[in-house]
Amino acid sequence: MHNALRATVTTTALGTLLMLLTACGGAHDTRGGEVAAAGPTATATAPGNPTALPGIGGRLRHRIPADSRQIVAVYGDGRDAAGSTVVLYTRRGATWTRTNSWPAHNGKKGWTTDHHEGDRRSPVGVFTLTDAGGVLADPGSRLPYTRSASFAAPRWWARSHWHDFDYVIAIDYNRVRGTSPADPTRPGGEAKGGGIWLHLDHGSGTSGCVSLSEEGMRHLLRTLDPDLHPVVVMGDRAALGA
C-alpha cells in the first residue's frame, strides 16, 4: 500500500500534475497541513537564550510541536519582498543549533497569512514536512521520495525554470500527508491553492513556493528525518517575530 501511494504519476494524472507544476512556476500555492496552535508546544525562551529560535516570536513558536527536533526557518526579507534566507536548526535537549543556511526566494509578491490560489504570495505559518520527490533520482532522502519525469517543468517556461523541480519537498499546506508531492487533493478546497514546495531556485521569486540552491535541497533531503518530526516555520521577518 505504501508503495502504491508513491507510484509514478499515471497518464490520467498528468493533466492535474501540470496544473500543480504551473502553480509554482507561474501560480503556485497551499494550505491545510499547518500545525494547529493547540497541544504541546516548544519551550518558550527569552532572546539570547540558546534554547530560543532567533527571530521566531510566541505566535508561531507555540505552534511548533514539542517533539519536533528539526526546523527549516524561512526568513522573508519583507512582507512584499521575494528574497529570503533558509536556515536549518536542529534541537538537542532544549537547545536549538543553527546547522546550515542558504539564500532563497519566496513568492513574487511576498507573504500572506491568508493565502489563496494565484495570489503569488507564500503562506505564513508552521507546516510539517513529510514527503519529497522530483525529476532526478533519490539523492539519499530520509523523507519518502517519489521520482517521476512528470515533475519536469513544461518546456514552454523560460529555460531558467526547467530544473525547478529536479528536487522538491512538499510543504504540508492544504495537502494530504503521506502522499507524493504531486497528489492533487486539497482538503481545504481549491481556492486555498495547493502545491507549495521547497524546490530549486531559478534566481527570482516564485508563485508561492520557497526555492534554494541544488546543494541546499540535496542537504535538506539527506538531513530531514521523519523520526525528528521536521517542520518549516516561514514568513516575513515581521510576521515571524510577532
TIFILO-757193 format. One record per residue: x, y, z of N, C-alpha, C in turn. Coordinates in pm, whole numbers, padded with zeros to 5 digits, always signed. Example, Ala and Ser with C-alpha at 12.3 -4.5 7.8 and 13.67 -1.06 7.14 Angstrom:
% TIFILO-757193
+01319-00569+00780+01230-00450+00780+01320-00330+00780;+01285-00225+00708+01367-00106+00714+01290+00003+00787;
This chain:
% TIFILO-757193
+00084-00121+00000+00000+00000+00000+00088+00125+00000;+00193+00124+00082+00284+00238+00087+00344+00264-00051;+00388+00156-00116+00447+00171-00248+00347+00223-00349;+00221+00181-00333+00118+00225-00426+00098+00376-00418;+00104+00430-00294+00088+00573-00277+00198+00650-00346;+00316+00586-00360+00434+00653-00414+00461+00613-00557;+00365+00551-00623+00385+00509-00763+00403+00631-00852;+00470+00610-00963+00489+00717-01061+00354+00769-01109;+00346+00901-01126+00220+00962-01168+00174+00900-01299;+00050+00857-01303-00001+00789-01421-00043+00888-01528;-00067+00832-01647-00106+00917-01759-00233+00994-01729;-00327+00933-01659-00453+01000-01629-00434+01114-01532;-00323+01114-01457-00300+01221-01360-00212+01332-01415;-00161+01316-01537-00065+01413-01590-00124+01552-01602;-00251+01560-01641-00312+01692-01653-00315+01764-01521;-00351+01691-01415-00354+01751-01283-00215+01792-01239;-00115+01706-01267+00022+01737-01228+00070+01863-01298;+00036+01880-01425+00074+02001-01496+00018+02124-01428;-00105+02113-01377-00165+02225-01304-00081+02257-01181;-00035+02151-01111+00047+02173-00992+00178+02240-01028;+00243+02191-01134+00371+02246-01174+00356+02390-01217;+00250+02419-01291+00226+02556-01333+00209+02646-01212;+00153+02590-01106+00134+02668-00984+00264+02728-00936;+00369+02648-00918+00491+02703-00859+00574+02780-00958;+00568+02749-01083+00647+02825-01179+00573+02947-01229;+00439+02944-01218+00364+03057-01269+00245+03093-01183;+00210+03010-01084+00098+03041-00994+00083+02937-00884;+00184+02912-00801+00186+02803-00702+00127+02842-00566;+00066+02750-00492+00004+02779-00362-00018+02656-00272;-00064+02681-00137-00106+02571-00048-00157+02607+00091;-00246+02519+00155-00297+02542+00290-00360+02415+00344;-00341+02381+00468-00411+02265+00522-00329+02187+00618;-00199+02166+00594-00117+02089+00685-00053+02175+00791;-00107+02296+00813-00049+02383+00913-00067+02322+01050;+00038+02334+01133+00032+02281+01268-00058+02370+01351;-00156+02309+01418-00250+02385+01499-00181+02443+01622;-00239+02551+01673-00181+02616+01789-00205+02535+01916;-00308+02451+01917-00339+02375+02036-00242+02260+02056;-00233+02210+02180-00149+02094+02208-00013+02132+02261;+00078+02032+02280+00210+02058+02334+00287+02153+02244;+00371+02236+02304+00446+02335+02229+00594+02330+02265;+00674+02391+02180+00816+02402+02209+00836+02498+02326;+00949+02484+02393+00978+02568+02509+00989+02714+02468;+00917+02801+02539+00927+02943+02514+01046+02999+02592;+01131+03078+02527+01252+03125+02592+01276+03272+02562;+01363+03333+02641+01394+03474+02625+01498+03492+02515;+01502+03611+02451+01602+03637+02349+01743+03619+02404;+01832+03561+02323+01969+03538+02366+01990+03403+02431;+01884+03339+02470+01894+03206+02530+01919+03103+02421;+02013+03007+02441+02041+02909+02336+01924+02818+02303;+01822+02815+02389+01705+02733+02358+01602+02810+02275;+01631+02937+02247+01538+03017+02167+01566+02997+02018;+01465+03023+01937+01481+03026+01792+01489+03171+01750;+01602+03214+01696+01618+03355+01660+01509+03405+01567;+01450+03519+01604+01352+03583+01517+01215+03520+01515;+01192+03415+01595+01061+03349+01598+00989+03388+01727;+00881+03463+01714+00806+03509+01830+00706+03406+01879;+00635+03442+01984+00545+03349+02050+00432+03298+01964;+00379+03380+01873+00261+03338+01795+00289+03213+01715;+00408+03206+01650+00441+03087+01572+00517+02984+01655;+00596+03030+01750+00673+02935+01831+00580+02837+01902;+00467+02885+01946+00373+02798+02017+00303+02698+01926;+00325+02707+01795+00269+02609+01701+00370+02501+01665;+00491+02515+01714+00593+02414+01685+00572+02296+01780;+00548+02176+01726+00523+02061+01814+00641+02034+01907;+00612+01989+02027+00716+01964+02126+00813+01856+02081;+00768+01764+01994+00857+01655+01952+00938+01689+01828;+00922+01811+01775+00999+01849+01657+01142+01883+01697;+01238+01819+01629+01380+01844+01656+01454+01895+01533;+01381+01925+01427+01439+01988+01309+01344+02095+01259;+01398+02213+01236+01319+02324+01184+01389+02385+01065;+01316+02400+00956+01360+02479+00842+01292+02615+00857;+01369+02716+00893+01313+02850+00910+01337+02930+00783;+01230+02991+00731+01240+03074+00612+01214+03218+00655;+01320+03300+00654+01312+03439+00696+01296+03527+00572;+01174+03573+00549+01149+03659+00435+01200+03801+00460;+01254+03864+00355+01309+03999+00369+01204+04102+00405;+01082+04082+00358+00975+04179+00386+00842+04126+00339;+00734+04187+00386+00601+04138+00353+00576+04133+00203;+00631+04230+00129+00608+04235-00015+00733+04204-00095;+00831+04139-00032+00959+04110-00097+00970+03963-00134;+01047+03933-00240+01062+03795-00287+01188+03728-00236;+01276+03803-00171+01400+03745-00122+01386+03691+00020;+01460+03586+00051+01454+03528+00185+01581+03449+00214;+01591+03399+00335+01702+03314+00378+01644+03191+00445;+01695+03074+00407+01654+02948+00469+01762+02906+00569;+01720+02876+00691+01813+02832+00796+01764+02700+00853;+01854+02603+00864+01821+02474+00924+01868+02472+01069;+01775+02443+01160+01805+02430+01303+01780+02287+01347;+01863+02239+01438+01847+02107+01497+01845+02121+01649;+01754+02051+01714+01742+02060+01860+01800+01937+01927;+01886+01961+02023+01937+01856+02111+01907+01898+02253;+01827+01816+02323+01778+01858+02453+01686+01977+02433;+01716+02088+02501+01635+02208+02487+01701+02312+02398;+01817+02280+02342+01896+02378+02268+01881+02362+02117;+01847+02473+02051+01840+02477+01906+01973+02525+01851;+02030+02452+01756+02158+02487+01695+02139+02514+01547;+02192+02626+01502+02190+02658+01359+02295+02571+01290;+02252+02488+01193+02346+02394+01131+02381+02428+00987;+02298+02510+00920+02328+02549+00782+02231+02658+00739;+02267+02729+00632+02176+02831+00579+02206+02854+00432;+02104+02906+00360+02115+02930+00216+02032+03052+00176;+02079+03131+00079+01993+03234+00020+01875+03166-00049;+01760+03233-00053+01640+03171-00108+01547+03276-00165;+01441+03228-00230+01333+03314-00277+01199+03257-00231;+01102+03345-00220+00965+03306-00187+00873+03366-00292;+00745+03379-00262+00650+03429-00360+00689+03565-00418;+00661+03583-00545+00696+03708-00614+00643+03831-00543;+00523+03820-00485+00461+03935-00419+00480+03933-00267;+00559+03837-00217+00588+03836-00074+00511+03729+00003;+00450+03770+00114+00391+03678+00211+00248+03715+00246;+00173+03616+00296+00036+03642+00340-00004+03543+00448;-00091+03587+00538-00148+03498+00639-00281+03441+00592;-00323+03478+00472-00450+03427+00415-00427+03394+00268;-00351+03290+00245-00309+03254+00109-00427+03203+00025;-00431+03245-00101-00532+03199-00197-00467+03168-00331;-00531+03083-00405-00484+03044-00538-00454+03167-00623;-00331+03171-00677-00294+03275-00770-00251+03407-00710;-00241+03417-00576-00203+03547-00519-00052+03574-00525;+00025+03471-00562+00170+03482-00577+00240+03527-00450;+00180+03491-00337+00241+03513-00206+00259+03378-00137;+00361+03367-00056+00384+03245+00020+00306+03251+00151;+00254+03138+00197+00176+03138+00320+00265+03145+00445;+00228+03231+00538+00297+03241+00667+00245+03130+00758;+00334+03063+00829+00287+02962+00923+00391+02859+00959;+00344+02758+01032+00425+02642+01071+00363+02521+01004;+00440+02449+00922+00387+02337+00846+00481+02217+00858;+00424+02099+00863+00507+01979+00868+00570+01952+00732;+00677+01872+00734+00748+01830+00612+00754+01678+00614;+00678+01614+00525+00665+01469+00532+00699+01395+00404;+00702+01464+00289+00714+01393+00162+00800+01471+00063;+00870+01396-00024+00962+01457-00119+00952+01386-00254;+01020+01442-00353+01020+01380-00485+01097+01467-00583;+01080+01436-00712+01145+01516-00813+01174+01440-00940;+01233+01511-01036+01271+01452-01164+01391+01359-01147;+01487+01400-01065+01611+01326-01050+01597+01209-00954;+01691+01117-00962+01692+01002-00871+01707+01048-00727;+01654+00969-00638+01662+00994-00495+01809+01014-00454;+01845+01130-00398+01984+01154-00361+02022+01098-00225;+01931+01021-00165+01953+00969-00030+01859+01033+00069;+01738+01065+00022+01640+01131+00106+01595+01042+00221;+01581+01102+00338+01523+01031+00451+01370+01039+00448;+01319+01145+00386+01175+01153+00365+01136+01060+00251;+01018+01001+00253+00973+00920+00140+00983+01000+00011;+01041+00939-00093+01075+01012-00216+01007+00948-00336;+00934+01029-00412+00869+00985-00536+00943+01044-00655;+01005+00958-00737+01072+01006-00857+00979+00991-00977;+00971+01095-01059+00893+01087-01182+00936+01197-01277;+00953+01162-01405+00984+01261-01507+00870+01360-01523;+00752+01323-01474+00636+01410-01486+00647+01536-01399;+00742+01537-01305+00765+01658-01228+00827+01768-01314;+00886+01732-01426+00961+01828-01507+00876+01949-01545;+00935+02067-01535+00865+02189-01572+00836+02188-01722;+00721+02240-01763+00688+02247-01906+00795+02323-01983;+00825+02279-02104+00931+02341-02181+00889+02474-02245;+00763+02514-02224+00726+02647-02270+00761+02753-02165;+00800+02707-02045+00851+02801-01945+00990+02848-01988;+01035+02956-01929+01170+03004-01954+01271+02896-01917;+01379+02886-01993+01480+02783-01970+01532+02786-01826;+01538+02904-01766+01590+02917-01630+01504+02841-01528;+01380+02806-01565+01288+02737-01475+01283+02585-01499;+01351+02536-01599+01335+02396-01639+01375+02297-01531;+01466+02336-01444+01514+02241-01343+01459+02271-01203;+01356+02355-01195+01300+02391-01066+01262+02269-00982;+01210+02165-01048+01153+02053-00975+01238+01926-00985;+01367+01946-01008+01458+01831-01003+01450+01765-00866;+01440+01849-00763+01415+01800-00627+01307+01888-00565;+01212+01827-00496+01111+01904-00424+01084+01839-00289;+01048+01922-00193+00998+01876-00063+00863+01944-00045;+00760+01866-00026+00626+01922-00010+00614+01992+00126;+00562+02113+00124+00524+02183+00246+00378+02149+00272;+00349+02096+00388+00215+02040+00413+00111+02149+00438;+00084+02222+00334-00020+02324+00332-00128+02278+00234;-00248+02254+00285-00362+02212+00203-00330+02091+00117;-00270+01990+00178-00239+01866+00107-00255+01749+00203;-00255+01627+00146-00265+01505+00225-00125+01454+00254;-00088+01446+00378+00044+01397+00416+00055+01248+00382;+00177+01206+00355+00199+01065+00326+00173+01029+00181;+00160+01128+00095+00139+01104-00048+00248+01178-00127;+00259+01149-00255+00353+01220-00340+00326+01371-00336;+00431+01454-00346+00407+01598-00355+00312+01637-00467;+00299+01551-00569+00212+01580-00682+00067+01542-00659;+00035+01484-00545-00105+01449-00517-00190+01576-00522;-00297+01577-00604-00375+01700-00623-00480+01727-00516;-00496+01638-00419-00602+01655-00319-00582+01782-00238;-00688+01861-00222-00684+01988-00149-00791+01984-00039;-00756+01938+00082-00855+01924+00189-00927+02053+00222;-00859+02167+00208-00920+02296+00242-00992+02363+00126;-00999+02293+00011-01066+02349-00106-00969+02409-00206;-01010+02413-00332-00924+02461-00440-00888+02607-00425;-00976+02687-00368-00950+02831-00357-00828+02860-00270;-00797+02768-00180-00681+02787-00092-00551+02747-00160;-00556+02703-00283-00436+02669-00357-00380+02535-00318;-00267+02501-00375-00203+02374-00348-00070+02361-00419;+00017+02277-00365+00147+02254-00427+00255+02349-00382;+00254+02393-00257+00362+02476-00205+00478+02384-00170;+00589+02405-00234+00706+02318-00219+00831+02398-00184;+00928+02327-00129+01067+02369-00134+01122+02311-00264;+01190+02391-00346+01244+02338-00471+01364+02419-00515;+01421+02384-00629+01542+02451-00677+01514+02595-00720;+01612+02679-00694+01598+02822-00721+01630+02853-00867;+01557+02948-00924+01585+02994-01060+01630+03140-01063;+01657+03196-00945+01715+03329-00938+01618+03442-00916;+01489+03410-00897+01390+03516-00873+01273+03457-00795;+01173+03541-00766+01059+03497-00686+00976+03388-00753;+00903+03315-00670+00817+03206-00715+00671+03253-00712;+00580+03160-00728+00439+03194-00717+00379+03142-00586;+00465+03115-00488+00419+03071-00356+00515+02977-00288;+00599+02910-00366+00696+02815-00309+00815+02888-00248;+00905+02810-00188+01034+02859-00140+01141+02786-00220;+01234+02861-00279+01335+02800-00364+01475+02829-00311;+01563+02731-00326+01702+02745-00282+01791+02663-00373;+01921+02669-00349+02018+02604-00437+02003+02453-00440;+02057+02391-00546+02057+02245-00554+02133+02185-00438;+02246+02245-00401+02322+02195-00286+02238+02199-00160;+02163+02309-00142+02076+02320-00026+01966+02216-00024;+01904+02192-00140+01798+02092-00147+01851+01953-00120;+01967+01921-00176+02025+01789-00151+02057+01771-00003;+02106+01877+00059+02138+01869+00202+02011+01846+00284;+01905+01921+00253+01781+01903+00328+01724+01763+00308;+01727+01714+00185+01674+01580+00159+01750+01474+00237;+01879+01490+00249+01960+01390+00318+01958+01406+00469;+01908+01523+00516+01916+01554+00659+01782+01546+00729;+01675+01594+00666+01544+01594+00731+01500+01451+00757;+01469+01423+00882+01444+01286+00927+01303+01275+00984;+01218+01189+00928+01082+01176+00981+01078+01148+01131;+01178+01078+01181+01181+01047+01324+01204+01171+01411;+01253+01279+01348+01277+01404+01421+01165+01505+01398;+01061+01464+01326+00940+01544+01306+00971+01685+01255;+01032+01695+01136+01070+01827+01085+00950+01912+01047;+00965+02042+01069+00863+02139+01028+00933+02257+00961;+00858+02333+00883+00905+02458+00829+00830+02570+00899;+00904+02672+00944+00845+02794+01002+00879+02905+00902;+00779+02965+00842+00806+03052+00728+00722+03179+00732;+00783+03287+00684+00713+03414+00678+00811+03529+00666;+00759+03649+00648+00845+03766+00651+00889+03789+00795;+00998+03861+00813+01058+03874+00947+00963+03936+01049;+00881+04030+01007+00787+04091+01099+00683+03989+01146;+00631+03910+01052+00531+03808+01089+00594+03700+01175;+00716+03661+01144+00783+03558+01223+00807+03604+01367;+00838+03730+01384+00872+03780+01517+00753+03817+01602;+00633+03812+01547+00514+03855+01622+00487+03768+01743;
